[in-house]
Amino acid sequence: MKTQTKSIKKRANKAIVTQDNRFIYAKYDMNANEMKFFMWIVAQLNSQKEQLFQVCEIPLSEIFQVWQWGETSEGYNYVRDLCYSMAKKAYVEDFKLLDEKTMKEKSVFQAMPLFKFIRYEQGQSYVTYQLNDSLTEYLLDLKRDFTQLKFSDIQQMKSAYSIRIYNMLVCELKQNRQSLKMNLAVLQNILEVPKSLQDWQGFQRRVLAQAKKDINAKSNLILLDIKTFKTGRKITDLEFIFDYKNNDKRIQRDKEKQDSFNEALIKAIESYAGKSIYFKDYGELIYRNWQWENNDKKRIFAVFTRKSDEKLICFLVKNFKDINALQKAKDKAEEMFYLDTEAVKAGLEFKKKLEQGSLFNLNSLLSPKK
């Protein structure tokens, strides 16, 4: 038994729950044990390769280990009740859609049972189940817009609400966001919070405070703050502020954010290819290329050639304010060009010759007049 316990613990530490992001923000009502049972089942799927749900068996001893329970007769009775409860659980989509014919919003409600069947036979040491085929697009063959989390990060949480909120925070972090703002009523609807907990005091104490306690003590995240926003005197919106506890993951996330930002800057710089800019202190400059400072991929320079003497002029581009400065310089160069009527005429004549294919006198057009 000790060997099996150790084996399950090792598997739990490696188990990865993978879900489509839509599944994370869907409605389904489960208690903490039901959530852990279902998430454990999801963690056993190969979400990247499998395309169909198979009939599976899960040993009762494994279920107890997932819950971190000992095996008792009460536990076996609880499993039977669990199966009965899980058979009624459904994934629910409840949203508004724009009708293309009437151009008016209409409500859409769709419910899909989680299990095709779930079976426990007294005297047997396992539960047999098969997930519902309608869930394949949310749990199998996932290529984009999905979130992965470690099962061990939810295993010790006491509240199902904590697990649901943790899923949402991980989903946002995977998209390089460290805050999540949500309407209070929408959040309560997603979590299927009963009416008894929908008043602010009850919701704050039983749901939010417990979620902060569970997430900060049991997971790899830290929920730094839950800000409230009022409409009039009533709290109507919340904002969760969070981050990874692990400094290495924060560094990796920050690097990914910086890489993404740099890519956007480079794309903006490259839009100046073939264009001129004008600065009073430098004169007219023509874009040449961009480059990293000392190849360390931290600071980007836009490189221009001065038209008057072909000297290289480099501009440090740290953010989009610097891009705006280049844009103003480009506009200034265009303004000065159109003020020079001779240059405009030569440019139009050159364009006309190109369009007509009359390039035999191209050199004479480009040569400076003596």
VENMO-V783260 format. One record per backbone hydrogen bond with DSSP energy under -1.0 kcal/mol. NH is the residue of the N-H (numbers start at 0). CO is the residue of the C=O. If there is no record, write none. Layout:
BEGIN
NH/CO  NH/CO
END
This chain:
BEGIN
4/0  5/1  6/2  7/3  8/4  9/5  10/6  11/7  12/8  13/9  14/10  16/148  18/146  19/137  20/144  22/19  23/19  24/20  25/22  26/91  34/30  35/31  36/32  37/33  38/34  39/35  40/36  41/37  42/38  44/41  46/44  48/45  49/45  55/128  57/126  59/124  62/58  63/59  64/60  65/61  66/62  68/63  75/71  76/72  77/73  78/74  79/75  80/76  81/77  82/78  83/79  84/80  85/81  86/82  87/84  88/85  90/111  91/26  92/109  94/107  96/105  98/103  102/98  105/96  107/94  109/92  111/90  113/88  115/129  116/129  118/127  123/120  126/57  127/118  128/55  129/116  131/113  134/131  135/132  137/134  138/134  139/135  141/46  146/18  148/16  150/14  152/149  153/150  154/150  156/153  162/158  163/159  164/160  165/161  166/162  167/163  168/164  169/165  170/166  171/167  172/168  173/169  174/171  175/172  176/171  179/239  181/237  183/235  186/182  187/183  188/184  189/185  190/186  192/187  196/193  197/194  202/198  203/199  204/200  205/201  206/202  207/202  208/203  210/206  211/207  212/208  213/209  214/210  215/211  216/212  217/213  218/214  221/242  223/221  223/240  224/240  226/238  228/236  230/233  233/230  235/228  236/228  237/181  238/226  239/179  240/224  241/177  242/221  244/219  249/245  250/246  251/247  252/248  253/249  254/250  255/251  256/252  257/253  258/254  259/255  260/256  261/257  262/258  263/259  264/260  265/261  266/262  267/263  268/264  269/265  271/268  272/269  274/271  276/284  277/328  278/282  282/278  284/276  285/304  286/274  287/302  288/302  290/300  292/298  295/292  300/290  301/314  302/288  303/312  304/285  305/310  306/283  309/305  312/303  314/301  316/299  322/318  323/319  324/320  325/321  326/322  327/323  328/324  329/325  330/326  331/327  332/328  333/329  334/330  335/331  336/332  337/333  338/334  340/338  343/339  344/340  345/341  346/342  347/343  348/344  349/345  350/346  351/347  352/348  353/349  354/350  355/351  356/352  357/352  358/356  361/358  364/360  365/361  366/362
END
